[in-house]
């Protein structure tokens, strides 16, 4: 991938970060606009990165599984209550199709790609990668749903039983997210074919993954008044994100252990002889 495309990815990520920083500082229609713009930027970043680092097949597979698949499962969910529970979207997130705001499947796509790239680095086998990617994507919803429900962007008809401290969202919703995430990652793996980490070319997406986790914990705990979702998401998404952070730090600094400053003996010098 050329340097200009890498700079493009970092530029998109920078713009996304700025929008997310603006989110807790705004309200009403401006905040909803920040939400929509953030999702669109994230979508463009993930699809463009898939295309420039892995080619047309990878980008097409991501769109087919996450964008189209995400829309399909959301449309089914709105119509039937399966697999997330019975819920409705408000009109604050832009135009809808079959009751689903068009940015919702874009959000699935935006976070599915970094979740998959993170799993490539944490596991070797196909099954382990699928499970880790699905867990990471589903755990992100422990931040997303409480935040969006608090803003009134969607509402559950039967929000119980809920996680302690996180009212308004049934536990079954998280199970539905995990189930669909497993299907999504399985389909993505076999649609894309064999993929391996792309070294420095994946750095913007891994930075997005780390930023999403850290900024979500901070925002929920400090700015949004959602300490329990900060705790739930911090622990469960952290179980996937933090091991990657540790591994990345070790790879970047393989000589982190202190070394002795004592001079080493010269093996070719006879005992008792000075040079």
Secondary structure, 3 states (H helix, E strand, C coil): CCHHHHHHHHHHHHHHHHHHHHHCCCCHHHHHHHHHHHHHHHHHHHHHHHHHHHCHHHHHHHHHHHHHHHHHHHHHHHHHCCCCCCEEECCCCCCEECCEEHHHHHHHHHHHHHHHHHHHHHCCCHHHHHHHHHHHHHHHHHHHHHHHHHHCCEEECCCCCEECCEEEEEHHHHHHHHHHHHHHHHHHHHHHCCCCCCHHHHHHHHHHHHHHHHHHHHHHHHHCCCHHHHHHHHHHCHHHHHHHHHHHHHHHCCCCCCCCCCCCCCCCCCCCCCC
